[in-house]
Amino acid sequence: MAGNRQNTKAGTQVPDPIAPPAANQPAEAVELVCVAVSDGDLEAALAQYEAEARLRPWAHYPDGAADQIAEILRELIDLRLPLSVRISAIVATDGIALVLSERRIAGIGPDRQWVQLSGSGATVVRCQRDRSWRIAADAWNLGDPSAGHAEG
């Protein structure tokens, strides 16, 4: 999946020649999202999700908020802090896997306030036709970054 970037000379969109990496194993899809968020690369983070995927990062989000993966990931990227993951278990069967993990963001945010978000996650990852793995459903139990930089 090649992205777009702004051509500064002509002011037009040109394809990015480097496609985001694809996960070769179920846990790698989760890890690649964290790397992309840490790098501020929304396109690479979104590339790890299936088109109809759902993401629920905060327990208080209503069910409909799960459709807004780009907006949710953008909130995390806007913190400009690394997102780390520790995989705790993988349960896999024919073409589908459940990846359990702990995720954490901590540091001084762009508003110069301390940010600490952490919690457990459960991710359903599905094998694609090209043998890569993409996220079908993702639930994180992080603190809410818009709620005053609380610990999750």
C-alpha positions in Angstrom: 0.0 0.0 0.0 1.9 3.1 -1.2 0.9 6.4 0.3 0.9 9.9 -0.8 3.3 12.7 0.1 3.3 16.4 -0.9 5.7 17.3 -3.8 7.1 20.5 -2.5 8.1 21.9 -5.9 4.9 21.4 -7.7 2.5 21.2 -4.8 1.0 18.0 -6.1 0.5 14.6 -4.5 2.9 11.9 -5.7 3.0 8.2 -4.6 5.3 7.3 -1.9 7.6 4.6 -3.4 8.1 2.8 0.0 5.2 0.8 1.1 4.6 0.2 4.8 5.9 -3.2 6.1 3.6 -6.2 6.2 3.4 -8.5 9.2 4.7 -12.0 8.7 3.5 -13.2 12.1 0.4 -12.3 14.2 2.3 -10.5 16.9 4.3 -8.5 14.3 1.1 -6.7 13.3 0.7 -5.3 16.8 4.4 -4.4 17.0 4.3 -2.6 13.6 1.3 -0.5 14.8 3.4 0.6 17.8 6.4 1.4 15.7 4.4 3.4 13.3 2.6 5.4 16.1 6.0 6.0 17.7 7.4 7.2 14.3 4.3 9.4 13.7 3.4 7.4 10.6 -0.4 7.2 10.4 -0.3 5.4 7.0 2.0 2.7 8.2 -0.2 2.2 11.3 -3.4 2.0 9.3 -1.8 -0.5 6.9 -1.8 -3.1 9.7 -5.6 -3.0 10.0 -8.1 -4.7 7.7 -10.5 -2.4 5.9 -13.4 -3.4 8.1 -11.3 -3.6 11.3 -12.5 -2.2 14.7 -10.4 -0.4 17.3 -11.5 0.3 20.9 -8.6 2.0 22.8 -10.5 3.4 25.8 -13.1 1.5 27.8 -15.5 4.5 27.9 -15.7 4.9 24.1 -19.1 4.2 22.7 -19.4 1.3 20.3 -19.5 3.7 17.3 -16.1 5.2 18.1 -14.4 2.0 17.0 -15.0 2.9 13.4 -12.7 5.9 13.6 -9.3 4.1 13.6 -7.5 6.9 11.9 -8.7 9.5 14.3 -7.9 7.4 17.3 -4.4 6.6 16.1 -3.9 10.3 15.2 -4.6 11.2 18.9 -1.9 8.9 20.0 0.6 10.1 17.3 -0.1 13.7 18.3 1.3 12.9 21.8 4.7 12.6 20.1 5.8 9.9 22.5 6.9 6.3 21.9 4.3 3.5 22.2 5.8 0.3 23.5 4.3 -3.1 23.5 5.0 -6.3 25.4 3.4 -9.4 24.0 2.1 -11.6 26.8 0.4 -14.5 24.9 -0.6 -15.6 21.4 -3.4 -18.1 20.8 -3.4 -19.1 17.1 -5.5 -21.5 15.0 -6.2 -21.9 11.3 -5.6 -18.4 9.9 -6.6 -16.4 12.9 -4.8 -15.4 16.2 -5.5 -13.7 19.4 -2.6 -11.6 20.6 -2.6 -10.4 24.2 -0.3 -7.6 25.2 0.6 -4.7 27.4 1.0 -1.2 25.8 2.5 1.9 27.3 3.1 5.5 26.4 5.0 7.7 28.9 6.9 10.9 28.8 6.6 14.7 28.4 3.9 15.5 25.8 3.9 18.4 23.4 2.2 20.6 26.0 5.2 19.9 28.3 3.0 17.9 30.7 3.7 14.4 31.9 1.7 11.7 30.0 1.4 8.1 31.2 -1.0 5.7 29.5 -0.7 2.0 29.9 -2.9 -1.1 29.9 -3.6 -4.4 28.5 -4.8 -5.2 25.0 -6.4 -8.0 23.0 -6.0 -8.1 19.3 -7.5 -10.4 16.7 -5.2 -10.9 13.8 -6.1 -12.6 10.5 -3.9 -14.2 7.9 -4.5 -12.5 4.5 -4.4 -14.1 1.0 -0.8 -12.8 0.5 0.1 -14.6 3.8 0.7 -11.4 5.7 -1.2 -10.8 8.9 -3.6 -7.8 9.5 -5.6 -6.7 12.5 -9.3 -7.4 12.4 -10.2 -6.2 15.9 -8.2 -4.4 18.5 -9.1 -3.5 22.1 -6.7 -1.5 24.3 -7.3 -0.5 27.9 -5.3 2.7 27.8 -6.1 5.9 29.8 -7.8 8.6 27.7 -5.2 11.1 26.3 -7.8 13.8 26.2 -8.6 13.4 29.9 -5.7 15.3 31.4 -2.8 13.0 31.0 -3.9 10.5 33.6 -2.4 7.1 34.2 -4.4 4.3 32.7 
